[in-house]
Amino acid sequence: MAVVALCMRFLDLTLDDPAENLALDEALLLEAEESSTSSEVLRLWESSRTFVVLGSSSQYAREARLDACERDGTPILRRPSGGAAIVTGPGCLMYSLVLSLERRRELASIDVAHAWVLGNLAAALGGLVPGVVRAGTSDLAVGGRKFSGNSLRVKRSHLLYHGTLLYRFELASIERYLAAPPRQPTYRENRGHAEFVMNLSIGGERLREAVSRQFGAMEEGHAWPRERTEALASNKYRDRAWIERV
């Protein structure tokens, strides 16, 4: 699948604080909404610390194993997009796309947005790992085993599409910190996390290069909304009321 990218910025930036990493995704979306240029950006990041990320409607005490997280000092946070809870950390490359609905009007349809982004990711990775396919609504898998979960948030003129790419992740941490998801795709066949999830057999640098090239985001944009990110982290992403709201 070919991509025609119109001045998509590339931001390879991981912040030290897990809450700020989540806040930066939303800050980039809000910045694009306020821009007069229909700006687009691909961000890649990878946390050095393991933590749980709930979906916007995830049940706090249902999807995360609270006792294990508290015992290990593993933070539980919440993102602004839908889907089930995930665990991220070293060996899990996170990507975030802010896409213009003015440039790509067809992406206003949720089904089309999933198909477009995941089709491009499958094309980017298929040359490195044979058999990559879209599975379920918003997963990528090889041989029926998931290595990527994804979600999105749509605003007026832009959407945020972001997700995980597991390549050297401690898979046992998923079972340790997450309960079975409340909704499961058919292809999961009631398998536990250990039997369902896998790492890609490629290195992080090759993964980064393949994704950025596929989306035409090769020129780094160094400016990012620092003040808005810090404000969102303080007022929302570290706020227990937001994290535990469902």
Secondary structure by P-SEA (a helix, b strand, c coil): ccccccbbbbbbcccccaaaaaaaaaaaaaaaaaccccccbbbbbbbcbbbbbbccccccccccaaaaaaaacbbbbbcccbbbbbbbcccbbbbbbbcccccccccccaaaaaaaaaaaaaaaaccccccccccccccccccccccccccccccccbbbbccccccccaaaaaaaccccccccccccccccccccbbbbcccaaaaaaaaaaaacccccccccaaaaaaaaaaaccccccccccc
